[in-house]
């Protein structure tokens, strides 16, 4: 968990207002995450992949380069960085900005409101 905290700490606070974890045992120490970043993590319900869409989408995209049956430690850092670069350079068609993918709207001042 400390590695995750260290990785996310440099990000601006507004980009880490919430995070959704799956229900894996690796997140049993989620209180450390909350204490380290001041962010309340959310946990998806069992068998509810749609509650963590970005994670599922990223996992599917990663599988092109990192098949399940291959040991990820067998890849070089250079290769893993090249995967990150490719994924980060991918443009999402049909979206002019990231806010269009959020299930909420702004009040014109940047504050999010729930869509009913």
N, CA, C and O atoms as a GROMACS GRO file, in nm:
protein
  464
    1UNK      N    1   0.082  -0.119   0.000
    1UNK     CA    2   0.000   0.000   0.000
    1UNK      C    3   0.087   0.126   0.000
    1UNK      O    4   0.050   0.228  -0.058
    2UNK      N    5   0.202   0.118   0.066
    2UNK     CA    6   0.290   0.235   0.070
    2UNK      C    7   0.338   0.273  -0.070
    2UNK      O    8   0.352   0.392  -0.100
    3UNK      N    9   0.364   0.175  -0.155
    3UNK     CA   10   0.406   0.206  -0.292
    3UNK      C   11   0.296   0.280  -0.368
    3UNK      O   12   0.324   0.372  -0.444
    4UNK      N   13   0.173   0.240  -0.346
    4UNK     CA   14   0.060   0.306  -0.411
    4UNK      C   15   0.048   0.450  -0.360
    4UNK      O   16   0.027   0.542  -0.438
    5UNK      N   17   0.062   0.468  -0.231
    5UNK     CA   18   0.057   0.603  -0.173
    5UNK      C   19   0.169   0.689  -0.230
    5UNK      O   20   0.146   0.804  -0.268
    6UNK      N   21   0.289   0.634  -0.235
    6UNK     CA   22   0.403   0.709  -0.290
    6UNK      C   23   0.383   0.745  -0.436
    6UNK      O   24   0.424   0.853  -0.480
    7UNK      N   25   0.319   0.656  -0.511
    7UNK     CA   26   0.295   0.682  -0.654
    7UNK      C   27   0.191   0.790  -0.676
    7UNK      O   28   0.203   0.870  -0.769
    8UNK      N   29   0.089   0.793  -0.592
    8UNK     CA   30  -0.021   0.888  -0.610
    8UNK      C   31   0.001   1.022  -0.540
    8UNK      O   32  -0.063   1.121  -0.575
    9UNK      N   33   0.089   1.026  -0.443
    9UNK     CA   34   0.112   1.149  -0.366
    9UNK      C   35   0.148   1.270  -0.451
    9UNK      O   36   0.100   1.380  -0.422
   10UNK      N   37   0.231   1.257  -0.556
   10UNK     CA   38   0.267   1.374  -0.634
   10UNK      C   39   0.152   1.433  -0.718
   10UNK      O   40   0.162   1.546  -0.764
   11UNK      N   41   0.045   1.358  -0.736
   11UNK     CA   42  -0.068   1.407  -0.815
   11UNK      C   43  -0.140   1.519  -0.742
   11UNK      O   44  -0.147   1.518  -0.619
   12UNK      N   45  -0.194   1.616  -0.815
   12UNK     CA   46  -0.271   1.722  -0.750
   12UNK      C   47  -0.389   1.662  -0.673
   12UNK      O   48  -0.448   1.564  -0.717
   13UNK      N   49  -0.421   1.720  -0.559
   13UNK     CA   50  -0.527   1.668  -0.473
   13UNK      C   51  -0.660   1.651  -0.547
   13UNK      O   52  -0.733   1.556  -0.521
   14UNK      N   53  -0.691   1.743  -0.639
   14UNK     CA   54  -0.820   1.733  -0.708
   14UNK      C   55  -0.829   1.612  -0.800
   14UNK      O   56  -0.939   1.570  -0.836
   15UNK      N   57  -0.716   1.554  -0.838
   15UNK     CA   58  -0.718   1.436  -0.924
   15UNK      C   59  -0.726   1.306  -0.846
   15UNK      O   60  -0.738   1.198  -0.904
   16UNK      N   61  -0.720   1.316  -0.714
   16UNK     CA   62  -0.728   1.197  -0.631
   16UNK      C   63  -0.830   1.212  -0.520
   16UNK      O   64  -0.805   1.177  -0.404
   17UNK      N   65  -0.944   1.265  -0.557
   17UNK     CA   66  -1.052   1.283  -0.459
   17UNK      C   67  -1.118   1.152  -0.421
   17UNK      O   68  -1.168   1.138  -0.309
   18UNK      N   69  -1.117   1.056  -0.512
   18UNK     CA   70  -1.172   0.925  -0.479
   18UNK      C   71  -1.099   0.820  -0.562
   18UNK      O   72  -1.039   0.850  -0.665
   19UNK      N   73  -1.105   0.700  -0.514
   19UNK     CA   74  -1.045   0.587  -0.585
   19UNK      C   75  -1.132   0.465  -0.553
   19UNK      O   76  -1.180   0.449  -0.441
   20UNK      N   77  -1.150   0.381  -0.653
   20UNK     CA   78  -1.231   0.261  -0.635
   20UNK      C   79  -1.142   0.138  -0.645
   20UNK      O   80  -1.071   0.119  -0.743
   21UNK      N   81  -1.148   0.056  -0.544
   21UNK     CA   82  -1.073  -0.069  -0.541
   21UNK      C   83  -1.170  -0.184  -0.567
   21UNK      O   84  -1.290  -0.173  -0.545
   22UNK      N   85  -1.113  -0.293  -0.615
   22UNK     CA   86  -1.196  -0.412  -0.619
   22UNK      C   87  -1.188  -0.475  -0.480
   22UNK      O   88  -1.132  -0.414  -0.388
   23UNK      N   89  -1.242  -0.591  -0.463
   23UNK     CA   90  -1.251  -0.649  -0.330
   23UNK      C   91  -1.139  -0.748  -0.302
   23UNK      O   92  -1.156  -0.842  -0.224
   24UNK      N   93  -1.024  -0.727  -0.367
   24UNK     CA   94  -0.910  -0.815  -0.348
   24UNK      C   95  -0.848  -0.802  -0.209
   24UNK      O   96  -0.859  -0.697  -0.145
   25UNK      N   97  -0.784  -0.908  -0.165
   25UNK     CA   98  -0.724  -0.907  -0.032
   25UNK      C   99  -0.608  -0.809  -0.020
   25UNK      O  100  -0.570  -0.773   0.091
   26UNK      N  101  -0.553  -0.766  -0.132
   26UNK     CA  102  -0.442  -0.670  -0.126
   26UNK      C  103  -0.486  -0.534  -0.073
   26UNK      O  104  -0.402  -0.453  -0.036
   27UNK      N  105  -0.615  -0.509  -0.068
   27UNK     CA  106  -0.665  -0.381  -0.020
   27UNK      C  107  -0.722  -0.390   0.122
   27UNK      O  108  -0.794  -0.300   0.166
   28UNK      N  109  -0.688  -0.496   0.192
   28UNK     CA  110  -0.738  -0.513   0.328
   28UNK      C  111  -0.684  -0.403   0.421
   28UNK      O  112  -0.743  -0.376   0.526
   29UNK      N  113  -0.575  -0.342   0.384
   29UNK     CA  114  -0.514  -0.235   0.465
   29UNK      C  115  -0.551  -0.097   0.408
   29UNK      O  116  -0.468  -0.006   0.409
   30UNK      N  117  -0.674  -0.083   0.360
   30UNK     CA  118  -0.717   0.041   0.297
   30UNK      C  119  -0.710   0.160   0.393
   30UNK      O  120  -0.701   0.275   0.348
   31UNK      N  121  -0.713   0.135   0.524
   31UNK     CA  122  -0.704   0.246   0.620
   31UNK      C  123  -0.570   0.319   0.606
   31UNK      O  124  -0.564   0.440   0.626
   32UNK      N  125  -0.464   0.246   0.571
   32UNK     CA  126  -0.334   0.310   0.548
   32UNK      C  127  -0.342   0.404   0.429
   32UNK      O  128  -0.282   0.512   0.430
   33UNK      N  129  -0.414   0.363   0.328
   33UNK     CA  130  -0.430   0.447   0.209
   33UNK      C  131  -0.502   0.576   0.246
   33UNK      O  132  -0.460   0.685   0.207
   34UNK      N  133  -0.608   0.563   0.322
   34UNK     CA  134  -0.684   0.680   0.365
   34UNK      C  135  -0.597   0.773   0.448
   34UNK      O  136  -0.599   0.894   0.428
   35UNK      N  137  -0.521   0.717   0.541
   35UNK     CA  138  -0.435   0.798   0.626
   35UNK      C  139  -0.322   0.863   0.546
   35UNK      O  140  -0.285   0.977   0.572
   36UNK      N  141  -0.267   0.790   0.449
   36UNK     CA  142  -0.154   0.840   0.372
   36UNK      C  143  -0.189   0.948   0.271
   36UNK      O  144  -0.108   1.038   0.246
   37UNK      N  145  -0.309   0.941   0.213
   37UNK     CA  146  -0.347   1.037   0.109
   37UNK      C  147  -0.467   1.123   0.148
   37UNK      O  148  -0.495   1.224   0.082
   38UNK      N  149  -0.536   1.086   0.253
   38UNK     CA  150  -0.654   1.162   0.291
   38UNK      C  151  -0.770   1.140   0.196
   38UNK      O  152  -0.853   1.229   0.178
   39UNK      N  153  -0.775   1.024   0.134
   39UNK     CA  154  -0.879   0.992   0.037
   39UNK      C  155  -0.958   0.872   0.086
   39UNK      O  156  -0.900   0.771   0.127
   40UNK      N  157  -1.089   0.883   0.083
   40UNK     CA  158  -1.173   0.770   0.117
   40UNK      C  159  -1.184   0.677  -0.003
   40UNK      O  160  -1.241   0.716  -0.105
   41UNK      N  161  -1.132   0.556   0.006
   41UNK     CA  162  -1.149   0.464  -0.105
   41UNK      C  163  -1.289   0.404  -0.106
   41UNK      O  164  -1.352   0.388  -0.002
   42UNK      N  165  -1.335   0.370  -0.225
   42UNK     CA  166  -1.462   0.302  -0.244
   42UNK      C  167  -1.431   0.159  -0.284
   42UNK      O  168  -1.326   0.132  -0.343
   43UNK      N  169  -1.520   0.069  -0.253
   43UNK     CA  170  -1.504  -0.070  -0.292
   43UNK      C  171  -1.623  -0.110  -0.378
   43UNK      O  172  -1.739  -0.087  -0.342
   44UNK      N  173  -1.593  -0.170  -0.490
   44UNK     CA  174  -1.700  -0.214  -0.578
   44UNK      C  175  -1.771  -0.334  -0.518
   44UNK      O  176  -1.712  -0.411  -0.440
   45UNK      N  177  -1.896  -0.349  -0.554
   45UNK     CA  178  -1.972  -0.466  -0.510
   45UNK      C  179  -1.923  -0.589  -0.585
   45UNK      O  180  -1.876  -0.578  -0.698
   46UNK      N  181  -1.934  -0.707  -0.523
   46UNK     CA  182  -1.891  -0.829  -0.592
   46UNK      C  183  -1.964  -0.846  -0.725
   46UNK      O  184  -2.084  -0.816  -0.736
   47UNK      N  185  -1.893  -0.892  -0.824
   47UNK     CA  186  -1.949  -0.919  -0.957
   47UNK      C  187  -2.010  -0.795  -1.022
   47UNK      O  188  -2.106  -0.807  -1.097
   48UNK      N  189  -1.955  -0.678  -0.994
   48UNK     CA  190  -2.009  -0.552  -1.049
   48UNK      C  191  -1.900  -0.478  -1.124
   48UNK      O  192  -1.856  -0.371  -1.081
   49UNK      N  193  -1.855  -0.533  -1.233
   49UNK     CA  194  -1.745  -0.476  -1.310
   49UNK      C  195  -1.772  -0.334  -1.354
   49UNK      O  196  -1.679  -0.254  -1.366
   50UNK      N  197  -1.898  -0.299  -1.379
   50UNK     CA  198  -1.930  -0.166  -1.428
   50UNK      C  199  -1.900  -0.057  -1.325
   50UNK      O  200  -1.892   0.060  -1.360
   51UNK      N  201  -1.883  -0.095  -1.198
   51UNK     CA  202  -1.852   0.003  -1.096
   51UNK      C  203  -1.706   0.046  -1.098
   51UNK      O  204  -1.668   0.141  -1.030
   52UNK      N  205  -1.625  -0.021  -1.174
   52UNK     CA  206  -1.484   0.014  -1.186
   52UNK      C  207  -1.441   0.006  -1.333
   52UNK      O  208  -1.349  -0.066  -1.370
   53UNK      N  209  -1.511   0.082  -1.413
   53UNK     CA  210  -1.492   0.078  -1.557
   53UNK      C  211  -1.352   0.109  -1.605
   53UNK      O  212  -1.301   0.040  -1.693
   54UNK      N  213  -1.287   0.210  -1.548
   54UNK     CA  214  -1.153   0.246  -1.592
   54UNK      C  215  -1.055   0.132  -1.566
   54UNK      O  216  -0.970   0.102  -1.650
   55UNK      N  217  -1.068   0.068  -1.451
   55UNK     CA  218  -0.979  -0.043  -1.417
   55UNK      C  219  -0.999  -0.157  -1.516
   55UNK      O  220  -0.902  -0.212  -1.568
   56UNK      N  221  -1.123  -0.193  -1.541
   56UNK     CA  222  -1.150  -0.303  -1.633
   56UNK      C  223  -1.103  -0.271  -1.774
   56UNK      O  224  -1.046  -0.357  -1.842
   57UNK      N  225  -1.126  -0.148  -1.819
   57UNK     CA  226  -1.081  -0.108  -1.951
   57UNK      C  227  -0.929  -0.115  -1.961
   57UNK      O  228  -0.875  -0.165  -2.059
   58UNK      N  229  -0.861  -0.063  -1.859
   58UNK     CA  230  -0.715  -0.065  -1.860
   58UNK      C  231  -0.662  -0.208  -1.856
   58UNK      O  232  -0.568  -0.240  -1.927
   59UNK      N  233  -0.722  -0.292  -1.774
   59UNK     CA  234  -0.680  -0.432  -1.769
   59UNK      C  235  -0.693  -0.499  -1.906
   59UNK      O  236  -0.604  -0.571  -1.949
   60UNK      N  237  -0.804  -0.475  -1.973
   60UNK     CA  238  -0.823  -0.533  -2.106
   60UNK      C  239  -0.719  -0.482  -2.205
   60UNK      O  240  -0.668  -0.558  -2.286
   61UNK      N  241  -0.688  -0.353  -2.198
   61UNK     CA  242  -0.587  -0.296  -2.288
   61UNK      C  243  -0.449  -0.353  -2.257
   61UNK      O  244  -0.370  -0.378  -2.348
   62UNK      N  245  -0.419  -0.372  -2.129
   62UNK     CA  246  -0.289  -0.426  -2.090
   62UNK      C  247  -0.270  -0.570  -2.137
   62UNK      O  248  -0.158  -0.612  -2.167
   63UNK      N  249  -0.379  -0.644  -2.144
   63UNK     CA  250  -0.370  -0.785  -2.184
   63UNK      C  251  -0.314  -0.802  -2.326
   63UNK      O  252  -0.263  -0.908  -2.361
   64UNK      N  253  -0.323  -0.697  -2.408
   64UNK     CA  254  -0.261  -0.705  -2.541
   64UNK      C  255  -0.110  -0.724  -2.530
   64UNK      O  256  -0.049  -0.790  -2.614
   65UNK      N  257  -0.052  -0.665  -2.427
   65UNK     CA  258   0.093  -0.666  -2.411
   65UNK      C  259   0.140  -0.761  -2.302
   65UNK      O  260   0.253  -0.811  -2.306
   66UNK      N  261   0.054  -0.786  -2.204
   66UNK     CA  262   0.089  -0.870  -2.089
   66UNK      C  263  -0.015  -0.981  -2.071
   66UNK      O  264  -0.106  -0.967  -1.990
   67UNK      N  265  -0.001  -1.089  -2.146
   67UNK     CA  266  -0.098  -1.198  -2.134
   67UNK      C  267  -0.100  -1.254  -1.991
   67UNK      O  268   0.001  -1.250  -1.921
   68UNK      N  269  -0.214  -1.305  -1.950
   68UNK     CA  270  -0.231  -1.357  -1.814
   68UNK      C  271  -0.129  -1.465  -1.778
   68UNK      O  272  -0.081  -1.469  -1.665
   69UNK      N  273  -0.098  -1.549  -1.870
   69UNK     CA  274  -0.012  -1.665  -1.839
   69UNK      C  275   0.136  -1.633  -1.839
   69UNK      O  276   0.218  -1.722  -1.816
   70UNK      N  277   0.173  -1.508  -1.863
   70UNK     CA  278   0.314  -1.470  -1.867
   70UNK      C  279   0.350  -1.401  -1.736
   70UNK      O  280   0.275  -1.315  -1.687
   71UNK      N  281   0.464  -1.439  -1.680
   71UNK     CA  282   0.511  -1.378  -1.556
   71UNK      C  283   0.553  -1.233  -1.584
   71UNK      O  284   0.645  -1.210  -1.661
   72UNK      N  285   0.486  -1.135  -1.522
   72UNK     CA  286   0.518  -0.995  -1.551
   72UNK      C  287   0.660  -0.955  -1.512
   72UNK      O  288   0.713  -0.857  -1.565
   73UNK      N  289   0.721  -1.028  -1.421
   73UNK     CA  290   0.859  -0.995  -1.384
   73UNK      C  291   0.960  -1.035  -1.492
   73UNK      O  292   1.078  -1.004  -1.482
   74UNK      N  293   0.912  -1.105  -1.594
   74UNK     CA  294   1.002  -1.145  -1.703
   74UNK      C  295   1.024  -1.031  -1.803
   74UNK      O  296   1.110  -1.043  -1.891
   75UNK      N  297   0.949  -0.923  -1.792
   75UNK     CA  298   0.962  -0.811  -1.884
   75UNK      C  299   1.062  -0.709  -1.832
   75UNK      O  300   1.076  -0.691  -1.711
   76UNK      N  301   1.130  -0.645  -1.922
   76UNK     CA  302   1.226  -0.542  -1.883
   76UNK      C  303   1.153  -0.413  -1.847
   76UNK      O  304   1.039  -0.391  -1.890
   77UNK      N  305   1.218  -0.328  -1.768
   77UNK     CA  306   1.161  -0.198  -1.734
   77UNK      C  307   1.136  -0.117  -1.861
   77UNK      O  308   1.036  -0.045  -1.871
   78UNK      N  309   1.226  -0.128  -1.956
   78UNK     CA  310   1.212  -0.053  -2.082
   78UNK      C  311   1.083  -0.093  -2.154
   78UNK      O  312   1.010  -0.008  -2.204
   79UNK      N  313   1.058  -0.224  -2.160
   79UNK     CA  314   0.937  -0.271  -2.226
   79UNK      C  315   0.812  -0.224  -2.152
   79UNK      O  316   0.716  -0.179  -2.214
   80UNK      N  317   0.813  -0.235  -2.019
   80UNK     CA  318   0.698  -0.192  -1.939
   80UNK      C  319   0.673  -0.042  -1.956
   80UNK      O  320   0.558   0.002  -1.964
   81UNK      N  321   0.779   0.038  -1.962
   81UNK     CA  322   0.763   0.182  -1.986
   81UNK      C  323   0.705   0.208  -2.124
   81UNK      O  324   0.625   0.300  -2.142
   82UNK      N  325   0.745   0.128  -2.221
   82UNK     CA  326   0.692   0.147  -2.357
   82UNK      C  327   0.542   0.117  -2.360
   82UNK      O  328   0.467   0.182  -2.434
   83UNK      N  329   0.497   0.021  -2.282
   83UNK     CA  330   0.354  -0.008  -2.272
   83UNK      C  331   0.283   0.113  -2.211
   83UNK      O  332   0.180   0.156  -2.262
   84UNK      N  333   0.338   0.166  -2.103
   84UNK     CA  334   0.277   0.284  -2.039
   84UNK      C  335   0.268   0.399  -2.138
   84UNK      O  336   0.166   0.467  -2.146
   85UNK      N  337   0.375   0.421  -2.213
   85UNK     CA  338   0.375   0.530  -2.311
   85UNK      C  339   0.266   0.511  -2.415
   85UNK      O  340   0.197   0.605  -2.451
   86UNK      N  341   0.252   0.388  -2.465
   86UNK     CA  342   0.149   0.360  -2.566
   86UNK      C  343   0.009   0.381  -2.509
   86UNK      O  344  -0.077   0.441  -2.574
   87UNK      N  345  -0.014   0.332  -2.390
   87UNK     CA  346  -0.147   0.346  -2.330
   87UNK      C  347  -0.178   0.492  -2.298
   87UNK      O  348  -0.291   0.538  -2.318
   88UNK      N  349  -0.079   0.566  -2.250
   88UNK     CA  350  -0.101   0.706  -2.218
   88UNK      C  351  -0.118   0.793  -2.342
   88UNK      O  352  -0.179   0.900  -2.334
   89UNK      N  353  -0.065   0.750  -2.454
   89UNK     CA  354  -0.076   0.826  -2.578
   89UNK      C  355  -0.204   0.797  -2.655
   89UNK      O  356  -0.234   0.865  -2.753
   90UNK      N  357  -0.279   0.697  -2.611
   90UNK     CA  358  -0.402   0.659  -2.680
   90UNK      C  359  -0.508   0.765  -2.659
   90UNK      O  360  -0.538   0.804  -2.546
   91UNK      N  361  -0.565   0.812  -2.768
   91UNK     CA  362  -0.674   0.908  -2.760
   91UNK      C  363  -0.806   0.834  -2.761
   91UNK      O  364  -0.822   0.734  -2.831
   92UNK      N  365  -0.899   0.883  -2.684
   92UNK     CA  366  -1.032   0.823  -2.677
   92UNK      C  367  -1.117   0.892  -2.782
   92UNK      O  368  -1.139   1.013  -2.776
   93UNK      N  369  -1.165   0.815  -2.878
   93UNK     CA  370  -1.245   0.875  -2.983
   93UNK      C  371  -1.382   0.917  -2.931
   93UNK      O  372  -1.443   0.848  -2.850
   94UNK      N  373  -1.428   1.030  -2.979
   94UNK     CA  374  -1.561   1.076  -2.943
   94UNK      C  375  -1.566   1.161  -2.819
   94UNK      O  376  -1.673   1.214  -2.785
   95UNK      N  377  -1.455   1.177  -2.749
   95UNK     CA  378  -1.454   1.260  -2.629
   95UNK      C  379  -1.362   1.378  -2.650
   95UNK      O  380  -1.245   1.360  -2.685
   96UNK      N  381  -1.412   1.497  -2.629
   96UNK     CA  382  -1.327   1.614  -2.645
   96UNK      C  383  -1.254   1.647  -2.516
   96UNK      O  384  -1.151   1.714  -2.519
   97UNK      N  385  -1.306   1.599  -2.402
   97UNK     CA  386  -1.235   1.615  -2.276
   97UNK      C  387  -1.283   1.509  -2.178
   97UNK      O  388  -1.387   1.446  -2.198
   98UNK      N  389  -1.204   1.490  -2.072
   98UNK     CA  390  -1.233   1.381  -1.979
   98UNK      C  391  -1.364   1.400  -1.904
   98UNK      O  392  -1.425   1.302  -1.863
   99UNK      N  393  -1.409   1.523  -1.886
   99UNK     CA  394  -1.530   1.544  -1.806
   99UNK      C  395  -1.653   1.485  -1.872
   99UNK      O  396  -1.753   1.461  -1.804
  100UNK      N  397  -1.649   1.461  -2.001
  100UNK     CA  398  -1.765   1.400  -2.068
  100UNK      C  399  -1.787   1.257  -2.024
  100UNK      O  400  -1.898   1.205  -2.036
  101UNK      N  401  -1.684   1.193  -1.973
  101UNK     CA  402  -1.701   1.054  -1.933
  101UNK      C  403  -1.749   1.040  -1.789
  101UNK      O  404  -1.774   0.928  -1.744
  102UNK      N  405  -1.762   1.151  -1.717
  102UNK     CA  406  -1.804   1.145  -1.578
  102UNK      C  407  -1.956   1.138  -1.568
  102UNK      O  408  -2.026   1.204  -1.645
  103UNK      N  409  -2.008   1.059  -1.473
  103UNK     CA  410  -2.153   1.050  -1.456
  103UNK      C  411  -2.207   1.164  -1.371
  103UNK      O  412  -2.287   1.141  -1.280
  104UNK      N  413  -2.165   1.285  -1.401
  104UNK     CA  414  -2.209   1.401  -1.326
  104UNK      C  415  -2.195   1.523  -1.414
  104UNK      O  416  -2.148   1.514  -1.527
  105UNK      N  417  -2.236   1.637  -1.363
  105UNK     CA  418  -2.224   1.760  -1.439
  105UNK      C  419  -2.171   1.868  -1.348
  105UNK      O  420  -2.176   1.854  -1.226
  106UNK      N  421  -2.120   1.977  -1.404
  106UNK     CA  422  -2.072   2.086  -1.321
  106UNK      C  423  -2.177   2.194  -1.314
  106UNK      O  424  -2.264   2.203  -1.401
  107UNK      N  425  -2.169   2.275  -1.211
  107UNK     CA  426  -2.263   2.385  -1.195
  107UNK      C  427  -2.213   2.512  -1.262
  107UNK      O  428  -2.268   2.620  -1.239
  108UNK      N  429  -2.110   2.501  -1.345
  108UNK     CA  430  -2.052   2.617  -1.411
  108UNK      C  431  -1.936   2.677  -1.334
  108UNK      O  432  -1.862   2.759  -1.388
  109UNK      N  433  -1.921   2.636  -1.209
  109UNK     CA  434  -1.811   2.685  -1.127
  109UNK      C  435  -1.710   2.573  -1.099
  109UNK      O  436  -1.616   2.592  -1.022
  110UNK      N  437  -1.730   2.460  -1.161
  110UNK     CA  438  -1.639   2.348  -1.143
  110UNK      C  439  -1.682   2.251  -1.034
  110UNK      O  440  -1.617   2.148  -1.015
  111UNK      N  441  -1.791   2.282  -0.962
  111UNK     CA  442  -1.838   2.192  -0.859
  111UNK      C  443  -1.927   2.085  -0.924
  111UNK      O  444  -2.012   2.115  -1.007
  112UNK      N  445  -1.905   1.962  -0.884
  112UNK     CA  446  -1.980   1.852  -0.942
  112UNK      C  447  -2.113   1.834  -0.871
  112UNK      O  448  -2.122   1.848  -0.749
  113UNK      N  449  -2.216   1.803  -0.949
  113UNK     CA  450  -2.346   1.772  -0.892
  113UNK      C  451  -2.391   1.638  -0.949
  113UNK      O  452  -2.357   1.603  -1.062
  114UNK      N  453  -2.467   1.567  -0.871
  114UNK     CA  454  -2.513   1.434  -0.912
  114UNK      C  455  -2.624   1.447  -1.017
  114UNK      O  456  -2.711   1.533  -1.007
  115UNK      N  457  -2.617   1.360  -1.117
  115UNK     CA  458  -2.724   1.356  -1.216
  115UNK      C  459  -2.834   1.264  -1.164
  115UNK      O  460  -2.807   1.151  -1.124
  116UNK      N  461  -2.957   1.314  -1.164
  116UNK     CA  462  -3.068   1.234  -1.114
  116UNK      C  463  -3.146   1.171  -1.226
  116UNK      O  464  -3.243   1.100  -1.202
   0.00000   0.00000   0.00000
